[in-house]
Amino acid sequence: KKRKPLTLDDYVEGILAGNRTILSQAITLLESSLPEHSELAQQIIEKCLPYSGKSVRLGITGVPGVGKSTFIEAIGGQITALGHQLAVLAIDPSSERSKGSILGDKTRMETLCADPKAFIRPSPSSGSLGGVARKTRETIILCEAAGFDVIFIETVGVGQSETAVHSMVDFFLLLMLAGAGDELQGIKRGIMEMADLIAITKADGVNATKAKSAKIEYQSALMLFPATESGWSPKVETCSSLDNAGIMNIWENIESYVALTQENGYFHNRRKDQARYWMIEAINSRLMRNFYNSREVKANLELLEQQVLDDKISSFAAASKLLSIYYNSEKH
Amino acid sequence: KKRKPLTLDDYVEGILAGNRTILSQAITLLESSLPEHSELAQQIIEKCLPYSGKSVRLGITGVPGVGKSTFIEAIGGQITALGHQLAVLAIDPSSERSKGSILGDKTRMETLCADPKAFIRPSPSSGSLGGVARKTRETIILCEAAGFDVIFIETVGVGQSETAVHSMVDFFLLLMLAGAGDELQGIKRGIMEMADLIAITKADGVNATKAKSAKIEYQSALMLFPATESGWSPKVETCSSLDNAGIMNIWENIESYVALTQENGYFHNRRKDQARYWMIEAINSRLMRNFYNSREVKANLELLEQQVLDDKISSFAAASKLLSIYYNSEKH
């Protein structure tokens, strides 16, 4: 016999009671592309909103090979041992998946998966970055309503996702390998300046000395960066997930950051700015999507773009032409 | 008797003949807010487009006090002495002017102002950053058609203008003071990673030693940055406009960069990317302007935003509501 579908109240009550199965189902609902699903998901989110917000949201990034999954296992275990409820989400859209998102492969975090205080949810398997980012942000709300008070948003430091993550978290953690060589080629420029803490991983065995000097190098580099708005001076730390060394220290840094920014008001203000940003972002991306998906624009865009590239028409004149075409078509 | 207004052909012929008075008048035309002026300006730009592009476009930024005007005087004099025709433009919109744009005050570059091979044009005195950026980009086209083969776009490293400048130049030059102290507070985070060359200014007298160690510090910091797409490794140099020392070296660096990137194709590809970017940017900003200026949106935006900030509605639900309101109003 077919299971009776859950009602809005079933979902909300289940989430607020911390029921992971219902939480998972609600997330699946908001990831669905069916209109009736996303409508129900929106209602669930609205009902959960008043119970959300009471968490620390952490962004975590690093190139493949940096040891992100073992790091999350290690720090995650310590966080739940302290009594926190931890949710681990990912933001990499499918197109970037192959580049190394770990959460597609839950088996790499076996201990955390079995931890009753942890909840791990892989990235939605399809969709644009904008779409995935929105879903991740909505998933945060549901997880918080379900009682999770530490949220990790994991991403791979090679794409565009970092800016999206940065705009939905309180603290941004960058994992790096010692040895400023080829590994760095993979990190996008600009990501280093987003970091509140750079953790040099695999600081163990023969690597320990290299990690220590990398720490000093990065520390002097960060000192040359302009001051942050948060009042926090970005830190560099070494750690080893293998030896379980330095992991607790990173969590303590995060706690210090939260204490500082809650004290000086930055934490709260940034959350408000982010809420505003996502409203504006959602509006702007829909305005653009409607434009670029319009039949008339599609029929003319390529030709005009080519004329721009051939210096036959200026960028601005081409834009004007396309806009006239679009607004005229809208009127009919 | 009133002067007869110039025709389209008068403008184009004047510009192509390198007539600065007519060039200036054409720029004034494109800066004008009168529709008939901007229409004529657009026609002039279209006619000049085929003659544009043959220049090196340089972005130059630095906080007030870094010595930007004396630096531009010093390097400008050397560039024109080599036989180049130099145009100096600015991009800071009026709202940022007070923070230190030098070009509002031409008198600070007396020698260059008197140089027959140089053309200095202050920033438009009003308008949004987007508007000013567009006008600056169009001014580049006119200057190039008038025979200027080196274009400086000056901005103050404290605002949002740097990204706009970065997206219209071939090379980005950041001026810094020695002493990684308070001076740095003024530079926005992220600007350092845009720089193709950091020039430490005022490396003279008692400052010389400090400048030299600053150079070494910045060099090691830059080495930690991810590689650039251009294949160029960003440089750090010291210079003194007072002693006229190191200035020629900076110009030679720029020449090396141009040679390298013209050889490897990056120069050309980036110009194409920029042309495409400005078309998309012009479209997107107009779509947004029309939305946010609509009467119905204005009537509802503030209330919905407040509800978002109070966690009464999600960012995305608020966005959906505003979009429905907008598109419904468009249909009537």
Chai-1 contact restraints between the chains, C-beta under 6 A:
chainA,res_idxA,chainB,res_idxB,connection_type,confidence,min_distance_angstrom,max_distance_angstrom,comment,restraint_id
A,Q42,B,A317,contact,1.0,0.0,6.0,A-B,restraint_1
A,I45,B,S314,contact,1.0,0.0,6.0,A-B,restraint_2
A,L49,B,D311,contact,1.0,0.0,6.0,A-B,restraint_3
A,L49,B,S314,contact,1.0,0.0,6.0,A-B,restraint_4
A,A180,B,L224,contact,1.0,0.0,6.0,A-B,restraint_5
A,L184,B,P226,contact,1.0,0.0,6.0,A-B,restraint_6
A,Q185,B,A227,contact,1.0,0.0,6.0,A-B,restraint_7
A,I187,B,P226,contact,1.0,0.0,6.0,A-B,restraint_8
A,R189,B,E193,contact,1.0,0.0,6.0,A-B,restraint_9
A,R189,B,P226,contact,1.0,0.0,6.0,A-B,restraint_10
A,G190,B,G190,contact,1.0,0.0,6.0,A-B,restraint_11
A,G190,B,E193,contact,1.0,0.0,6.0,A-B,restraint_12
A,E193,B,R189,contact,1.0,0.0,6.0,A-B,restraint_13
A,E193,B,G190,contact,1.0,0.0,6.0,A-B,restraint_14
A,A221,B,A221,contact,1.0,0.0,6.0,A-B,restraint_15
A,A221,B,L224,contact,1.0,0.0,6.0,A-B,restraint_16
A,L224,B,A180,contact,1.0,0.0,6.0,A-B,restraint_17
A,L224,B,A221,contact,1.0,0.0,6.0,A-B,restraint_18
A,P226,B,L184,contact,1.0,0.0,6.0,A-B,restraint_19
A,P226,B,I187,contact,1.0,0.0,6.0,A-B,restraint_20
A,P226,B,R189,contact,1.0,0.0,6.0,A-B,restraint_21
A,A227,B,Q185,contact,1.0,0.0,6.0,A-B,restraint_22
A,K272,B,L309,contact,1.0,0.0,6.0,A-B,restraint_23
A,A275,B,V308,contact,1.0,0.0,6.0,A-B,restraint_24
A,A275,B,S315,contact,1.0,0.0,6.0,A-B,restraint_25
A,W278,B,S315,contact,1.0,0.0,6.0,A-B,restraint_26
A,M279,B,V308,contact,1.0,0.0,6.0,A-B,restraint_27
A,M279,B,S315,contact,1.0,0.0,6.0,A-B,restraint_28
A,M279,B,A318,contact,1.0,0.0,6.0,A-B,restraint_29
A,M279,B,A319,contact,1.0,0.0,6.0,A-B,restraint_30
A,A282,B,F316,contact,1.0,0.0,6.0,A-B,restraint_31
A,A282,B,A319,contact,1.0,0.0,6.0,A-B,restraint_32
A,I283,B,A319,contact,1.0,0.0,6.0,A-B,restraint_33
A,N284,B,M288,contact,1.0,0.0,6.0,A-B,restraint_34
A,R286,B,L323,contact,1.0,0.0,6.0,A-B,restraint_35
A,L287,B,L287,contact,1.0,0.0,6.0,A-B,restraint_36
A,L287,B,F291,contact,1.0,0.0,6.0,A-B,restraint_37
A,M288,B,N284,contact,1.0,0.0,6.0,A-B,restraint_38
A,F291,B,L287,contact,1.0,0.0,6.0,A-B,restraint_39
A,V308,B,A275,contact,1.0,0.0,6.0,A-B,restraint_40
A,V308,B,M279,contact,1.0,0.0,6.0,A-B,restraint_41
A,L309,B,K272,contact,1.0,0.0,6.0,A-B,restraint_42
A,D311,B,L49,contact,1.0,0.0,6.0,A-B,restraint_43
A,S314,B,I45,contact,1.0,0.0,6.0,A-B,restraint_44
A,S314,B,L49,contact,1.0,0.0,6.0,A-B,restraint_45
A,S315,B,A275,contact,1.0,0.0,6.0,A-B,restraint_46
A,S315,B,W278,contact,1.0,0.0,6.0,A-B,restraint_47
A,S315,B,M279,contact,1.0,0.0,6.0,A-B,restraint_48
A,F316,B,A282,contact,1.0,0.0,6.0,A-B,restraint_49
A,A318,B,M279,contact,1.0,0.0,6.0,A-B,restraint_50
A,A319,B,M279,contact,1.0,0.0,6.0,A-B,restraint_51
A,A319,B,A282,contact,1.0,0.0,6.0,A-B,restraint_52
A,A319,B,I283,contact,1.0,0.0,6.0,A-B,restraint_53
A,L323,B,R286,contact,1.0,0.0,6.0,A-B,restraint_54
